Amino acid sequence: MKIAIASGKGGTGKTTLSTNLTALFAETENVVLTDLDVEEPNSGLFIQGELVKEEIKYKMIPKWEEDACTLCGECQKNCNFHAVIQLGSQLLVFPELCHSCFACSELCPTSSLPMIPQRMGSLKQFKNKNISFIESRLDIGQEQAVPLIAQTNDYVGKTFSRETIKIFDAPPGTSCPVIEATKDADFIILITEPTPFGLYDLKLAIETMKELKKDFGVVINRYGIGNDDVVDYCEKNDIPILAKIPNSRKVAELYSRGELVYTEIPEIKDELQKIRNYILNLKISN
């Protein structure tokens, strides 16, 4: 089972839910937590472990071989991302815009744009009893998260068996990184908060998951503040509400110290148990 935890906006509690749900699962079975918010990973603040593997990750970008180039313009015509531009007798390559699609290189009639590796970030794997924790981090100055997310997903798929429960802490929002982080998941947990802003962004996230044809459910965090509009919306649209995590100052205090919350607050553990049971039932049915 691949479970992605996503949200329409930042700050709704994705990391809190991801780390605490992982720790709860780990009480009885092996589980993998992967932080796919590669621009600002923070699950490692709450899940520590022994470093067992580290890899430098690269993306492929074209390098202009001026001597062989005839300036035919095919590369510029075939690049949908404007990463290769011809200016007079010069060819400019913009690595920040390159999506490593190989179109310019493969379609160049003189093989003047060989693809070369460029470092974009790193991947680390930690082990803590029943928890395997994967953290990928984009290098400062790199602008594209999608290639690193894709390589991280490939690493998890090749390293761990299909039977292992895998939890993915996805980036916030509804843009390309979220699509890449959730497209192969078996089930999506959308976490929100009971406020007008929370409902607005939840609707965007729901529409995104529907476009991807993904099964999903909703977790309401900080339940007790705001209003019941999120509950009413989910009930009206037959969207399962998996849990309602109560609003608590103690949660904020524990979070600020980098501590897990479910072990200290019984009400939250009860709600996480509901999510766990739902996921296990999905696993059995699949």
Protein Blocks (a to p, Z undefined) as FASTA:
>chain_A
ZZddddfbehiopmmmmmmmmmmmmmmmccddddfblmlgcklmmmgcddfbdcdddddd
ddddfklpgolommmmmmmnlpaccehjaccddfklpgolommmmmpmnlpaccddddfb
dcddddehjaccddddddehiabfklmmmmmmmmmmmmpcfklccdddddedjdfklmmm
mmmpfbdcddddddfklmmmmmmmmmmmmmnopacddddehihiacfklmmmmmmnopac
fbdcdddfklmmmmmnopafklmmmklmmmmmmmmmmmmmmmmmZZ
